[in-house]
Amino acid sequence: MMMLAAGAFVASGDLQLAPVVMAAFFGAIAGDQAGFGIGRTASIALIGWLRANPSRAKFLDQAQGTIDRRGAPAVFLSRWLFSPLGPYVNLLTGAAQMRWPTFTIMSALGEAVWVTIYVGLGFVFYDNLGTISAVLADSVGFMTSALIALLTGYALFRRKRAH
């Protein structure tokens, strides 16, 4: 909502575009870095406990392998397309020890898309700000729900095939 409103203020001439975009972009990056850092720091004790047991260590290795293979696209897409999942992805990728440069690059690319879309929509639809914010909230919620449903279905399918 803040970026939509900021885009509308830019369209009305009350704010300038460059400071709005820069503040939104760097604020989002700072939030992502904080979540990643919390996940990384909080996981130190947890990783030691997981590694103490061979079956838990195997699970941890699988999780870290998944983050290594699919973590970068997950970070990118959770910045803008599945934004409600963003904070959780930050914590999980930090906890799974994703490489910090990879996280930062994918986060920055995703946030650039997010800021461009939301500030741009606020600018274009500043007369209908309430309507566009409702539509965006509904569509992001729908996309996130659909992703969760698809992942759950996939997990159930794999589990059934394994049995």
C-alpha positions in Angstrom: 0.0 0.0 0.0 2.8 2.4 0.8 4.4 2.0 -2.6 1.1 2.4 -4.4 0.4 5.6 -2.4 3.9 6.8 -3.0 3.4 6.2 -6.8 0.1 8.2 -6.6 2.0 11.1 -4.8 4.6 11.1 -7.6 1.8 11.3 -10.2 0.1 14.2 -8.4 3.5 16.0 -8.1 3.8 15.9 -4.3 6.8 13.6 -4.4 9.7 13.0 -6.8 10.1 9.6 -8.5 13.8 8.9 -7.8 13.7 9.4 -4.0 10.5 7.3 -3.8 12.0 4.4 -5.8 15.3 4.5 -3.9 13.7 4.6 -0.5 11.4 1.7 -1.4 14.2 -0.4 -2.9 16.7 0.1 -0.2 14.1 -0.3 2.6 13.0 -3.6 1.1 16.6 -4.8 0.7 17.4 -3.9 4.3 14.3 -5.9 5.5 15.4 -8.9 3.4 18.9 -8.7 4.8 17.6 -8.5 8.4 15.4 -11.6 7.9 18.3 -13.5 6.3 20.6 -12.5 9.1 18.1 -13.6 11.8 17.7 -17.0 10.0 21.4 -17.4 9.8 22.1 -16.4 13.4 19.2 -18.4 14.9 20.1 -21.5 13.0 23.6 -21.9 14.5 22.4 -23.8 17.6 19.7 -25.6 15.6 22.2 -26.9 13.1 24.4 -28.3 15.8 21.5 -30.1 17.3 20.4 -31.5 13.9 23.9 -32.7 13.0 24.1 -34.7 16.3 21.6 -37.2 15.0 22.3 -39.1 11.7 18.7 -39.1 10.5 18.3 -35.4 11.3 21.6 -34.6 9.6 20.4 -36.4 6.5 17.3 -34.2 6.5 19.4 -31.1 7.0 21.6 -32.1 4.1 18.5 -32.6 1.9 17.2 -29.2 2.9 20.4 -27.4 2.2 20.7 -29.2 -1.2 17.2 -28.0 -2.1 18.1 -24.4 -1.1 21.3 -24.7 -3.2 19.3 -25.9 -6.2 16.1 -23.9 -5.9 16.8 -21.2 -3.4 17.7 -18.5 -5.8 14.5 -18.6 -7.9 12.5 -18.9 -4.6 14.1 -15.7 -3.3 13.5 -13.8 -6.6 9.9 -14.9 -6.9 9.0 -14.3 -3.2 10.0 -10.7 -3.6 7.2 -9.8 -5.9 5.1 -12.7 -7.3 4.6 -14.6 -4.0 5.4 -11.7 -1.7 3.5 -13.0 1.4 6.1 -15.8 1.5 9.1 -13.4 1.4 9.8 -13.1 5.1 9.7 -16.9 5.5 12.0 -17.4 2.5 14.4 -14.9 4.1 14.5 -16.8 7.3 14.7 -20.3 5.7 17.4 -19.4 3.2 19.4 -17.8 6.1 18.9 -20.9 8.2 19.8 -23.2 5.4 23.1 -21.3 4.9 22.4 -20.0 1.4 25.4 -18.1 0.1 24.9 -14.4 1.1 25.9 -13.0 -2.3 23.4 -15.2 -4.1 20.7 -14.2 -1.7 21.5 -10.5 -2.0 21.6 -10.5 -5.8 18.3 -12.4 -6.2 16.7 -10.3 -3.5 17.8 -7.1 -5.2 16.5 -8.3 -8.6 13.2 -9.3 -7.2 12.8 -6.1 -5.2 13.6 -4.1 -8.3 10.6 -5.8 -10.0 8.4 -5.3 -7.0 9.2 -1.6 -6.6 8.8 -1.0 -10.3 5.4 -2.7 -10.4 3.9 -1.2 -7.3 5.2 2.4 -7.6 4.3 2.2 -11.3 0.8 1.0 -10.7 0.3 3.7 -8.0 1.5 6.3 -10.6 -0.7 5.1 -13.4 -3.8 4.4 -11.4 -3.5 7.2 -8.8 -7.2 8.2 -9.3 -8.3 4.7 -8.5 -5.8 3.8 -5.8 -8.4 2.0 -3.6 -9.5 -0.3 -6.4 -6.0 -1.2 -7.6 -4.8 -2.0 -4.1 -7.8 -4.3 -3.6 -7.2 -6.0 -6.9 -3.4 -6.5 -6.1 -4.1 -7.8 -2.6 -6.6 -10.3 -4.0 -4.3 -11.5 -6.9 -1.2 -11.8 -4.7 -3.2 -13.8 -2.1 -4.6 -16.0 -4.9 -1.2 -16.7 -6.4 0.3 -17.5 -3.0 -2.6 -19.8 -2.2 -2.3 -21.5 -5.6 1.4 -22.1 -5.1 0.8 -23.6 -1.6 -1.9 -25.8 -3.0 0.3 -27.0 -5.9 3.3 -27.7 -3.6 1.1 -29.6 -1.2 -0.4 -31.7 -4.1 3.0 -32.4 -5.4 4.2 -33.5 -2.0 1.2 -35.8 -1.5 1.7 -37.2 -5.0 5.4 -38.0 -4.3 4.5 -39.5 -1.0 1.9 -41.8 -2.6 4.3 -42.9 -5.3 6.9 -43.7 -2.6 4.5 -46.1 -0.9 
